[in-house]
């Protein structure tokens, strides 16, 4: 197909094979001007690292929307940093932690870091395995599963619920609400965005955290024994920033809801991409069964080869040069972890899945710098536990030819989003073990 006039943000023809599109861009250079939105794509590994680390010239304010960002002011001059911050409330999704920067970002991240301590993740480990086993029980006897809808989606939602210490009732409610959720579909209107299941999830979390904050208020001291609940949400309700100030209820709730948006779907999609490899590469499946100690290497190469995140955004706040290309203030940047991870200048033979690849952990699937994914240790553990338990109970895993076609004529459908590498479904057949 012709990529010359393609628009990454709206062209659904790019969804099935983004790698080919990025190869096309990379053939022109590591930094390429795009034909639409006055945008620039960064597709080289070294240039992507520079972009991620350069907070002087580039802002994360459009991390969610990328080239779809709409600035509420005319761009004039070579430095719009002050204008961006002054108008942040008018820029879509600029209040998300991934779009914040500087002290504000550090403050928000300090609240989340309480959930991802080594001791907390160790405490969560038995629940990861129990959740995996419970979901496998739901489809095991049938010998077939859509790994996206029947395992990965609910698994991610339930693990984040456990991370937050939610009750069984809330856990089940959130699982149902988040089934089939898709962030930032290409054709979504603002009204569609407001119908996102994360909206009711956020409202419920707000109520839960507000009750705990109320119970900890000084005026409620006589009733604290009756009202207080010592749990993870209570810890969040009492949390303070490093300087001792208290975050707003909206901030704390937004962080809790963000975990479902960022953690649930990315884990689901990574698992699906992984089992696509396992189901189509009997040699790899056999190796993982024979030597489960190779599962971490499999995951790292999967993150490089076909990770969950296709693209994010940056906005040039101060005119600069990257990869030999001048980028003016106000220019939106298509930043692709996926493109960087297939740069042959950094990863030889990048289209080959190789668990023995040197420096296998140097991919950018979890980012780099201040915005490195805080949940990366949990995500790795979720996927490792899932692969371990699914392989232990599912023998001879193979693709369903009724859904994906015979060998040599396979077909897969991907969700229409420019953010995630998201299979709509992955139908597997297996021998119950």
URPE-V259040 format. One record per residue. N is the residue number from 1. PHI is phi as a letter, one per 40 degrees, with the letter a starting at -180 (* if undefined). PSI is psi in whole degrees, 0 to 359 (NA if undefined). D_CENTER is the distance of its C-alpha to the mean C-alpha in Angstrom with 2 decimals. Layout:
BEGIN
n: {N/N}
phi: {PHI/PHI}
psi: {PSI/PSI}
d_center: {D_CENTER/D_CENTER}
END
This chain:
BEGIN
n: {1/2/3/4/5/6/7/8/9/10/11/12/13/14/15/16/17/18/19/20/21/22/23/24/25/26/27/28/29/30/31/32/33/34/35/36/37/38/39/40/41/42/43/44/45/46/47/48/49/50/51/52/53/54/55/56/57/58/59/60/61/62/63/64/65/66/67/68/69/70/71/72/73/74/75/76/77/78/79/80/81/82/83/84/85/86/87/88/89/90/91/92/93/94/95/96/97/98/99/100/101/102/103/104/105/106/107/108/109/110/111/112/113/114/115/116/117/118/119/120/121/122/123/124/125/126/127/128/129/130/131/132/133/134/135/136/137/138/139/140/141/142/143/144/145/146/147/148/149/150/151/152/153/154/155/156/157/158/159/160/161/162/163/164/165/166/167/168/169/170/171/172/173/174/175/176/177/178/179/180/181/182/183/184/185/186/187/188/189/190/191/192/193/194/195/196/197/198/199/200/201/202/203/204/205/206/207/208/209/210/211/212/213/214/215/216/217/218/219/220/221/222/223/224/225/226/227/228/229/230/231/232/233/234/235/236/237/238/239/240/241/242/243/244/245/246/247/248/249/250/251/252/253/254/255/256/257/258/259/260/261/262/263/264/265/266/267/268/269/270/271/272/273/274/275/276/277/278/279/280/281/282/283/284/285/286/287/288/289/290/291/292/293/294/295/296/297/298/299/300/301/302/303/304/305/306/307/308/309/310/311/312/313/314/315/316/317/318/319/320/321/322/323/324/325/326/327/328/329/330/331/332/333/334/335/336/337/338/339/340/341/342/343/344/345/346/347/348/349/350/351/352/353/354/355/356/357/358/359/360/361/362/363/364/365/366/367/368/369/370/371/372/373/374/375/376/377/378/379/380/381/382/383/384/385/386/387/388/389/390/391/392/393/394/395/396/397/398/399/400/401/402/403/404/405/406/407/408/409/410/411/412/413/414/415/416/417/418/419/420/421/422/423/424/425/426/427/428/429/430/431/432/433}
phi: {*/c/b/d/b/c/b/d/c/b/c/c/c/c/c/c/b/c/c/c/c/c/c/c/c/c/c/c/i/c/b/b/c/c/c/b/g/f/c/b/b/b/b/c/c/c/c/c/c/d/c/c/c/c/c/c/b/b/b/c/d/b/d/c/c/f/c/c/c/b/c/c/a/c/c/b/g/b/a/b/d/c/c/d/c/c/b/d/c/c/b/d/g/c/c/c/d/c/b/c/a/g/d/c/c/c/c/c/c/c/c/c/d/c/c/b/c/d/c/c/c/c/c/c/d/c/c/d/c/c/c/d/c/c/c/c/d/c/b/d/c/c/g/a/a/c/c/c/c/c/b/d/c/c/c/c/c/c/c/c/c/c/d/c/g/c/c/d/c/c/d/c/c/c/d/c/c/c/c/g/c/b/c/f/c/d/b/c/c/c/c/c/d/c/c/d/c/c/c/c/c/c/c/c/c/d/c/c/c/c/c/c/c/c/c/c/c/d/c/c/d/c/b/d/c/c/c/c/b/c/a/c/c/c/c/c/c/c/c/b/c/d/c/g/c/b/c/c/d/c/c/c/c/d/c/c/c/d/d/c/c/c/c/c/c/c/c/d/c/c/c/c/c/c/c/c/c/c/c/b/b/d/c/c/d/c/c/c/c/c/a/d/c/c/d/d/c/d/c/c/c/c/d/c/c/a/c/c/b/c/a/b/b/b/b/c/c/a/d/a/b/b/f/g/b/c/b/c/d/g/c/c/b/c/b/b/c/c/c/d/c/b/c/c/c/b/b/d/f/c/c/c/c/b/c/b/c/c/f/c/c/c/c/b/d/b/g/a/g/c/c/d/d/c/c/d/c/c/d/c/c/d/c/c/c/c/c/d/c/c/c/c/b/b/c/f/c/a/c/c/c/c/b/b/g/c/d/g/a/c/a/b/b/b/c/c/b/c/c/b/c/b/c/c/a/b/c/b/b/a/c/d/b}
psi: {162/127/359/319/11/145/110/326/345/347/103/344/345/353/317/325/74/333/319/321/317/325/319/314/316/331/339/345/167/339/123/134/136/157/353/155/16/30/160/136/137/114/359/148/306/321/325/320/315/316/315/327/345/90/353/318/342/139/149/6/334/31/325/314/342/231/352/0/141/116/135/25/154/139/120/138/183/9/109/18/313/321/321/312/323/334/14/322/341/359/126/131/13/354/0/150/327/343/353/166/169/212/323/316/317/320/312/318/328/329/314/327/338/335/344/29/153/321/321/317/324/320/328/341/312/326/328/314/319/319/318/312/319/319/320/323/330/334/356/314/336/338/15/153/144/105/338/307/325/344/296/314/303/327/312/316/318/324/317/323/317/322/323/355/34/155/165/320/315/322/311/321/315/324/314/318/321/358/123/10/146/121/140/60/150/326/16/136/173/322/321/318/321/345/358/135/344/339/305/329/314/321/318/317/323/314/316/316/323/319/319/324/321/317/335/359/146/323/343/9/319/334/5/323/330/327/328/144/116/93/185/318/327/320/319/320/327/354/148/160/166/332/4/348/160/132/155/160/322/318/312/317/318/321/316/317/325/324/323/319/318/326/326/310/324/319/316/311/325/319/317/316/324/317/342/319/312/321/337/356/84/330/319/318/316/321/319/325/316/330/81/342/347/353/317/321/320/316/316/318/326/317/323/314/316/66/177/327/122/315/155/188/154/160/129/119/338/124/134/184/135/128/31/4/128/132/119/151/137/355/125/145/127/106/122/112/322/315/315/322/351/19/115/342/338/325/96/145/57/339/0/133/113/104/349/16/134/149/50/337/5/15/169/22/328/13/196/150/206/334/16/136/118/337/10/316/321/317/316/318/318/312/320/313/318/313/317/311/322/318/326/334/357/108/153/57/130/160/147/114/333/330/325/3/167/166/135/345/43/150/141/147/138/149/143/76/143/357/312/151/92/103/135/324/153/102/120/150/150/166/116/135/NA}
d_center: {28.64/29.19/26.29/28.61/27.97/24.53/22.10/18.46/17.50/19.94/21.25/20.11/22.10/19.42/16.82/18.44/18.87/16.89/18.17/21.69/21.04/19.61/22.64/24.84/23.56/23.78/27.37/28.23/26.85/23.82/23.75/24.75/25.84/24.56/27.07/25.39/24.31/25.90/22.61/22.24/19.84/19.21/18.92/20.69/19.29/21.69/21.35/17.55/18.21/20.94/18.85/16.20/19.20/21.49/21.15/24.78/24.46/20.89/19.15/15.50/16.92/15.43/11.92/10.76/13.87/14.76/18.19/18.54/19.30/22.80/24.71/27.42/29.94/31.65/30.54/33.58/34.14/32.08/30.28/28.44/26.63/28.87/28.61/24.81/24.96/27.95/26.25/22.74/23.43/24.23/21.04/18.42/15.31/16.83/17.08/13.40/12.92/10.69/13.77/16.41/18.35/21.40/22.97/21.10/17.69/19.38/20.87/17.74/16.01/19.28/18.93/15.54/16.94/19.48/17.09/16.00/19.50/20.77/23.21/20.76/18.58/21.92/23.07/20.09/20.74/23.43/21.39/18.62/21.49/23.28/20.41/20.02/23.78/24.09/21.76/23.51/26.79/26.00/26.17/27.78/31.32/30.58/29.50/26.74/23.20/20.42/17.67/15.02/17.01/19.19/17.12/13.33/12.81/15.41/14.61/11.18/13.00/16.00/14.57/13.06/16.50/18.25/16.51/17.91/21.15/21.43/24.54/24.85/25.63/22.62/20.41/22.00/21.81/18.06/17.63/19.89/18.40/14.83/16.22/15.21/13.02/11.36/9.73/11.93/14.29/16.66/19.72/18.69/21.31/21.10/22.71/20.11/17.38/19.60/19.83/16.14/16.33/14.41/17.72/19.95/17.59/17.82/21.56/22.11/20.33/22.47/25.58/24.84/24.23/27.16/29.49/28.76/29.26/32.48/33.67/33.35/35.33/38.69/40.65/39.22/40.47/43.28/40.90/38.04/39.08/38.75/35.58/33.38/30.63/29.63/25.99/22.53/22.49/25.91/24.73/22.14/24.99/27.23/24.85/26.09/24.94/26.47/29.48/30.24/29.34/27.55/24.34/24.84/23.97/21.72/19.77/19.47/18.60/15.94/14.26/14.68/13.36/10.27/9.45/9.68/7.63/4.52/5.82/7.79/6.49/4.02/7.23/9.43/8.78/9.16/12.21/13.60/13.48/15.11/17.75/18.55/19.64/21.43/23.23/24.41/25.33/27.96/28.67/25.22/25.30/28.76/27.83/25.02/27.50/30.28/28.38/25.34/25.27/23.71/20.49/18.81/19.97/18.68/15.11/15.34/16.84/14.35/11.50/13.99/15.48/12.85/9.30/6.37/5.97/9.50/10.15/10.07/13.39/16.19/19.67/22.84/24.68/27.59/29.11/28.61/28.60/25.82/26.63/30.06/28.90/29.84/27.12/28.62/27.44/25.55/24.02/20.39/18.46/16.24/14.26/12.78/11.24/12.33/15.79/16.30/15.63/18.35/20.80/24.05/25.42/23.03/22.40/25.62/25.55/21.76/21.87/23.27/21.33/23.09/22.40/25.25/23.81/25.01/22.67/19.92/17.56/17.82/14.91/12.46/9.17/8.45/10.52/14.02/16.23/15.97/12.28/11.36/8.50/10.91/9.45/9.74/13.15/12.29/9.58/12.37/14.91/13.46/13.32/16.69/18.37/17.35/18.73/21.75/22.64/22.08/24.21/26.75/27.34/26.80/29.30/29.52/26.09/26.45/25.18/27.03/29.32/30.04/26.48/25.49/28.97/31.11/30.50/31.05/29.98/26.46/24.37/20.79/19.25/15.83/14.45/15.59/12.57/12.29/8.56/7.41/9.80/10.63/14.01/15.94/17.70/18.75/22.24/23.64/27.17/28.32/31.33/30.96/31.74}
END
